[in-house]
Amino acid sequence: MEQKFSDRVFERVKPLWNSYLEHPFVKGIGEGNVDEEKFKHYMKQDYIYLIEYSRVFAIGAAKAHNLKTMTMFANLLSGTMNYEMDLHREYAARFGISNEELEATEPSATVTAYTSYMLNKAQNGGVENAIASVLACAWSYNFIGKELATWPGATEHELYGNWVKLYSSEEFTKIAEDCINLINNIAEGKPEHEQKELEEIIVKTSYFEYMFWNMAENKSFWPVEPTV
Ligand SMILES: Cc1ncc(CN)c(N)n1
């Protein structure tokens, strides 16, 4: 059977994605013992990350060559803004954070770097760059969610259970699978050097994902100069 582009990508990123499962913040969600202040910081930063991530889907829709691809990007955009971001709004309400405050969150250095990278690639390339920029985001969260859902008590945890449930849900699995199908359809038949460029975007965004988990664990924002 012919290898799909996503199979080759998965082989490359698997060690890095497996390391997410060892990350203290991710493990803490699965074990239900993440510090609440760290989780609040993560949730706020993730909300504004998702606004920029949604823009990448919009760019993909605008650059699509046919109606089927355009519709898929539009559905991914709607799924993110209405389904995934509802989780963040629900957590914010529990923490007493208004939607206005959530939306006005100042982006950290990691969020700024990550979203600037994705938007730059999507704006300066074709539709293939748009989907390559968001693939690791959707797919790796589903990879993590499905794994954590097998950990004892993870989906029932009173605070973090909803996170695990959403990212392992059928709806979110469909979002991840739609991204995988899009990249396979778009990468198919492209010359090796172009496939390599897409693979590089997916590897870089996978590194950014790791940096995001670090940002959450360390509650980091911007580095502070010791002398100022
Ligand atoms: C940083 C990040 N990456 C990916 C996802 C999943 N859309 C997310 N919510 N946040």
The ligand as an SDF file (V2000), in Angstrom:
LIG
                    3D

 10 10  0  0  0  0  0  0  0  0999 V2000
   -1.2780   25.8060   21.2860 C   0  0  0  0  0  0  0  0  0  0  0  0
   -2.4020   24.9990   20.7660 C   0  0  0  0  0  0  0  0  0  0  0  0
   -2.1920   24.1160   19.7620 N   0  0  0  0  0  0  0  0  0  0  0  0
   -3.2640   23.3920   19.3000 C   0  0  0  0  0  0  0  0  0  0  0  0
   -4.5160   23.5320   19.7940 C   0  0  0  0  0  0  0  0  0  0  0  0
   -5.6480   22.6980   19.2610 C   0  0  0  0  0  0  0  0  0  0  0  0
   -6.4350   23.4600   18.3580 N   0  0  0  0  0  0  0  0  0  0  0  0
   -4.6850   24.4370   20.8070 C   0  0  0  0  0  0  0  0  0  0  0  0
   -5.8820   24.6290   21.3850 N   0  0  0  0  0  0  0  0  0  0  0  0
   -3.6160   25.1720   21.3130 N   0  0  0  0  0  0  0  0  0  0  0  0
  1  2  1  0
  2  3  1  0
  2 10  2  0
  3  4  2  0
  4  5  1  0
  5  6  1  0
  5  8  2  0
  6  7  1  0
  8  9  1  0
  8 10  1  0
M  END
$$$$
